[in-house]
Amino acid sequence: MDQKTAAKAALVHTCLVCWVSINTNPKTFKQHSESKHPKSPMVPVLVDVRA
């Protein structure tokens, strides 16, 4: 695996509620969680991320 492929793989986050893959940063992933799943508990890693 080259560096570019590894970097892309590292940026993929999977929503544990709807199983959508989000190729972006944690900030956008938190926004997804808040807007699409407001009643579901927040993933502990995203609690301190500022959206």
C-alpha positions in Angstrom: 0.0 0.0 0.0 1.5 3.4 -1.0 1.3 6.5 1.1 -1.6 8.0 -0.9 -3.8 4.9 -0.5 -3.0 4.7 3.2 -3.9 8.4 3.7 -7.3 7.9 2.0 -8.0 4.9 4.1 -7.2 6.8 7.3 -9.8 9.5 6.4 -12.7 7.1 6.2 -15.1 7.1 9.2 -18.1 4.8 9.4 -21.2 5.9 11.1 -22.2 3.3 13.6 -25.9 4.2 13.3 -26.5 4.2 9.5 -23.2 2.6 8.4 -22.5 5.3 5.8 -18.8 5.9 5.1 -17.7 9.5 5.5 -14.4 10.4 3.8 -13.7 13.5 5.8 -12.5 15.0 9.0 -13.9 14.3 12.5 -15.6 17.8 12.5 -17.8 16.9 9.6 -18.4 13.4 11.0 -19.7 15.0 14.2 -22.0 17.3 12.2 -23.4 14.3 10.4 -24.1 12.6 13.8 -25.8 15.6 15.2 -28.0 16.3 12.2 -28.9 12.8 11.1 -29.0 11.0 14.5 -29.7 13.6 17.2 -31.3 11.0 19.6 -28.4 8.5 19.3 -25.5 8.8 21.8 -22.5 10.5 20.4 -19.4 8.4 19.6 -17.0 9.0 22.6 -14.2 10.1 20.3 -16.3 12.9 18.8 -17.6 14.4 22.1 -14.7 16.9 22.4 -14.6 17.8 18.6 -15.8 21.3 17.9 -18.2 21.4 15.0 
